[in-house]
Amino acid sequence: MCPKKTNRDIGLLGEQIAADHLTMLGYKILERNWRYSRSEIDIIAMYQNILVFAEVKTRSYDFFGTPETFVSSQKELLIHEAASVYMDQIHHDWEFRFDIIAIILNKNDAHTLEHFIDVF
């Protein structure tokens, strides 16, 4: 019998699935789990000439709502703050956006993935 996955295990698996998805689409992953103060940006990537800050939400089911609905306005503010600091550090002065990647893992490790582009 397989041990039950913890929330941390589910989150890490979701972030790997999201990074693989972005890489397959031609994104260059610059950072994973980049932290500033109380905030963490799951994935920072470059797509063409756009700097992309991606929040990854992974759930085992969507009974209580789809994963993307769990990105609160407080979380958005924290991501914006951290993104500003990151852009200052790399002297970024071109286009950027914020994406959400929502993943639902099934029991057999299959998954569904939705990539919401430029959401906040």
N, C-alpha and C positions, 0 to 999 in steps of 0.2 A: 504494500500500500504506500502510495506517495505521501510525503508529509504535506500538510496544508501550507500554501504560500501565505506569508505575512504581507501586510500592506506595503512594507518596504520592498519585499521581493516583487510584488505586483508593480510598484512604481518603477523600480529599476528595469524590469522587463519592458514595461511600456516605453520608457525613455530610449531603450536600445532599439525597439521596433520603430519609434519615431525617427531616431537618427538614421537608421537603415533606409527608411522611407524617403527622407530628405536627400540622402546621398544618392539613392537610385534616381531621383528627379534632377540631379545635377547641382544640388546645394553643396557648398563646402562648409563643413562643421568647423567653427572656430573655437568654441568653448562649450563645455557641458557642465552643468551645475555651478555656474558662475555666481559667486556670492558677493553681496555688498550689504553691510549692516544687517537688517532683519530680513532681507530679501534674497531670493535665489532665482536666477533665470535658468530654466532647464536646458535650453539649447540656444546658442547664438550661432548663426550661420550667415553665409554670404550666398546670395542667389543673383546671378548676373551682377548688377551694380547696386543691389539692395541689401542692406544689413537687416537681418531677420531675427527677431527675438521670439522664440517659440515657448509657449507654456504647454506642457504635456499633462493631460489628465487621463488616468487609466483606472478603470473599474472592472470588477468581475461580472457585473450585471448592471442593468439600467432601470431596475425596479423603482428607485427613488429619483430618477432623472438621468438624463444623458450626461456623460462626463463633462462636456463643455459648460454645462449650467453650474458647475461647481467652482468656476472662476469668479470670485466675488469682486465687487468694486474696490474693496480694500486691497485685494491681491493685485488688481490692475494698477493701483496707485504705487504699490511697492515695486512692481516690475518697471513702471515708468521711471521711478526714482533711480533704480539700479541701472536701467538702460542709459539714462542721462550721464551717470558717472562713467559707465563703460565707454560711451561715445567721447566723453571728455578725455579719457585716458588714451584712446587710440587716435584722437584728433579727427574724429569722424565728422564730415560736413556734407554728406550726400544723403540720398534717400534711405529711409528705414521704415519698418513696419512691425506690427505685433500679430503673431499667428497663434492659434490654439490647435493642438493636435489631440483629438479625442479617440481613445482606444477602449474597446470592450474586449476583454479576454474571455474566451469560452473555456469550459472544463478541460477540453482536449488540447489546450494551448493554441488553438486557432484564434483568430482575432478579427475584429472589424476596426477600421480606421477611417476617421474623417478629418480632413485638414481644412481648417477655416482660416482663410487668408485675410490679413488686414482687418482684424476684428475690433480692436480698440486703440 
